[in-house]
Amino acid sequence: PGPPRPRLSEPPPPAMRIVCVSDTHGWHREVPVPDGDLLLHAGDITRKGELDTVREFDAWLGALPHRHKVVICGNHDFCFQEQPQAARALITNAVYLEDAAVAVGGLTVYGSPW
């Protein structure tokens, strides 16, 4: 029944629990977020690109227990296009990806907004 299967020279990496959310539109505190290793917010933090919402969102991120946090913007997050330096500076509790990648626990996460 076929040739023997090759053996891995190294054990596989431990399992990672990934939690994905998106389209919170300023209602992030109302969203139940399960525990996990990586929290990925995949766009639409705000309703209309409000910097105050981004600031509040970042504070919320900082209170969550996930070891790794990654943020990618969506089409409602206008401030990241119109005021990119100001908006990006407000994300301090996560890695913000814009046409970029980050390695997290052996996994590569690529983010491209809008």
N, C-alpha and C positions, 0 to 999 in steps of 0.2 A: 504494500500500500504506500508506495512513493518513498522518496528519499527522506532521511531524517530532517527535522526542522532545525535550523541553526539556533543556537542558544545566544541569548543576550550576554555580552561581556559584562554589562553593568545592570543592576536592578533598575526597573522602571522608576521614574520619579514618583513620590507619593501623590496621592489624589489631591486635587485642589478644588474647593467648592467656589464656583463663580456665580455671583449674583449680578444680574443685569436689570437695569431699570432705564426708563427714558420717558420723555414727554411729561415731566412733572409740572412744567409751566408755573413755577412758583408755589406749588402745593406739595413740595417735597416732604414737609413735616407730617403730612397726612398719609403718606405712603408707607405701608408696613414693609420693612426691609428685613429679610431673613439674615441670620448670621452667615458668614462665609469668609473665605480667605481673600478674595478679590471682589471688590465692588466696581462695576463698570456702569457709568451713567452715559447713555448713548444718545444724548441730544435733547434739545428743548428744555433747558433749565428754566428759562424765562418765558413770559407770554409775549413781550414786545422788546426784549433786549435791555431791560432795566438793570443798571449796575447795582442798585440796592438789593435786588433779588439775587444777584450773583454773590454779593457779600454774605447775605443770609444763608444761601445755599452752601457756601464754603464753611460757615460756622456749623451747619448741620452735618456736613461731611466729617468735620473734626470730632464730632461727638459719637460717630458710628465706630463699632469695634473692629471693622475689617482691617486686616494688616496692610493690604494694598488697595489703593483707590485710583481709578483712571476716569478722566472726564473727556468726552468728545462733544463738541457743540452741534446744535441742530439749526434748522432754518429760522427758528424764532429767536435765536441768540444773536441778534443784530450787533450788540455792543462789541462782540469779538471781531467783527468786521469793521465797524465804524470807529471804535476806540480800542484797538487791539492791546496796546500796552496797558491801559488802565484795567481792562477786563481780565487779562491774563494775570496781572499782579494780584488780583483778588482771589485767585485759586491757589491757596497755600497748603491745603490739606489733601491734595491729590496731584497726580501727574496729568497735565493737560496735553492732549495730543491734537496737533493740527498738521496733517500730512506727515506724520512721524510715527515711530514705533518705540515700544519699551519692552524689555524682557522682565517678566514677572514669574518667578518660580519655574523657570524652564519653558515658559510659554511666551511667545511673542505676540503682543497686542499692537495692532496698527489702527490709527484713527485718522479719519478724513471727514471733516465736518461738512455741513450743508449738503 
